[in-house]
Amino acid sequence: MKFRLITAILLLVALPTVASALWTQKKVVFHTKSAGTVVFDHDVHFEALGKHCNLCHSKIFSMVPSRNPVFTMADMDKGKACGACHNGDMAFSVKTDCASCHPNHDVTFNE
């Protein structure tokens, strides 16, 4: 009886995490007006961050895409959105490595 209760509690605790992982898009595509398409790969970030989804969700981004505001490169330069980690210390900088996110568009952003 005790084993069944513990198993049930563990399943209830783990279920939200498993369910959210099942509907997460592996790749999210952002279309920008002036800098082409940006493809965000969840798998790459998931591995790089040590499988800690909560580092971005819900501190920087909402789990519900429609709740996320539109960010500009100027916002990212100030440490918002992708710029929170892509600051040149934790990961390559949004200020200097445009081609990593915008591979099909020859673009340079002014600081």
C-alpha positions in Angstrom: 0.0 0.0 0.0 2.8 2.4 0.9 4.6 1.6 -2.3 1.5 2.5 -4.4 1.1 5.8 -2.6 4.7 6.8 -3.1 4.5 5.7 -6.8 1.4 7.8 -7.3 2.9 10.8 -5.7 6.0 10.5 -7.8 4.0 10.2 -11.0 1.9 13.3 -10.1 5.1 15.3 -9.5 6.8 14.2 -12.7 3.8 14.3 -15.0 3.8 18.1 -15.6 7.5 18.0 -16.6 7.0 15.1 -18.9 3.9 16.6 -20.5 5.5 19.9 -21.2 8.5 18.2 -22.7 6.3 16.3 -25.1 4.7 19.5 -26.7 7.8 21.6 -26.8 8.9 22.4 -30.3 12.4 21.2 -30.9 13.1 24.1 -33.2 11.4 27.5 -33.0 11.6 29.8 -36.1 11.6 33.6 -35.7 11.1 35.8 -38.7 12.7 39.2 -38.4 12.0 42.2 -40.7 15.6 43.1 -41.5 17.8 40.2 -40.5 16.2 37.1 -42.0 15.1 34.0 -40.2 16.4 32.8 -36.8 16.1 29.2 -35.8 16.2 28.5 -32.1 17.1 24.9 -31.3 15.8 23.7 -27.9 18.0 20.5 -28.0 21.3 22.5 -28.4 20.3 24.8 -25.5 18.9 22.0 -23.4 22.3 20.2 -23.5 24.4 23.4 -23.1 22.4 24.4 -20.0 22.6 21.0 -18.3 19.0 20.2 -18.9 17.7 23.0 -16.7 14.7 24.4 -18.6 14.0 26.8 -15.7 17.0 28.9 -16.5 15.0 30.4 -19.3 11.4 29.3 -18.5 9.8 31.3 -16.9 12.5 33.7 -15.8 13.2 35.0 -19.3 10.6 33.5 -21.6 7.1 32.2 -20.9 6.3 28.6 -21.6 3.3 30.0 -23.6 4.8 31.6 -26.8 2.0 34.1 -27.2 2.9 35.6 -23.8 6.4 36.5 -24.9 6.9 40.1 -25.9 8.8 41.0 -29.2 12.4 41.7 -28.5 14.7 43.8 -30.6 18.5 43.5 -31.0 18.8 46.7 -28.9 16.9 44.9 -26.1 19.2 41.9 -26.4 22.2 44.2 -26.3 20.9 45.3 -22.9 20.7 41.8 -21.6 17.1 41.0 -22.3 15.8 37.8 -24.0 18.7 35.9 -25.7 21.1 38.6 -24.5 20.7 37.4 -20.9 23.0 34.5 -21.7 24.5 35.5 -25.1 26.6 38.3 -23.5 30.1 37.2 -24.4 30.7 35.6 -21.0 28.2 32.8 -20.7 27.8 32.3 -24.5 28.8 34.1 -27.7 27.6 37.7 -27.7 24.6 38.9 -29.6 26.7 42.0 -30.3 29.6 40.3 -32.2 28.5 37.0 -33.6 25.5 37.7 -35.9 26.0 34.7 -38.2 25.4 32.2 -35.4 21.7 33.2 -35.3 21.4 34.8 -38.7 23.3 32.4 -41.0 21.5 33.2 -44.2 21.6 36.9 -43.9 24.6 39.2 -44.3 23.9 41.7 -41.5 25.9 43.8 -39.1 24.3 45.4 -36.1 25.5 48.7 -34.8 26.2 49.0 -31.1 
